[in-house]
């Protein structure tokens, strides 16, 4: 029987570990490919309304689950469903989902791509 070696990643919010991202900044907990998992990644996304003053369209490139640590996002999914997410809120999107995001307050989001 073949077993997969374990891989453990751990991080606490640390603004000193933030790095530029497509929009805002990210603190990676697990990067794509670590632990021999090319499609799995997670981290903390930091964004504020000055970085995204207007709503923006986003097609999900992977399955993505998010949890809002602080802040406020409004995410509309093609077809008319809208999520107002604040601290403690969570949502999950399938790869290929067409969405429109509005950053309504400085936000920290924990995300998992799979």
C-alpha positions, 0 to 999 in steps of 0.5 A: 500500500502506498501512502502519501507523505503528510504536509502541514502548513500553518500561519497566523495573520502577519502583515509583514508576510504580505506580498503583492497580488493581482489586486491587494496583497496576499499572505500565502499559507500554502502555495500551489504545488506544495505538498505535491498538490498542484491544484491546492493553495490557501492564504489570506487576501487583504484588500481595501476599497481604494485598491478596488474603487469600482466593482470588478468581474472575476471568472473563478479559475479554480474551485474557491471557498472563502471566509471573511475575517474582517471587512465587507464584500459583495459578490454577485454570481451570474444568474442574479444571486448576490452575497453580502459577506462580512466578518464570519461570512463564507461562500464557495464557488465552482471553477468557471463561475462568473462573478462581480466583486465589490470591496465595500470596506477594508477586508481580510479574507481566508481563501482555499483554491482547489 
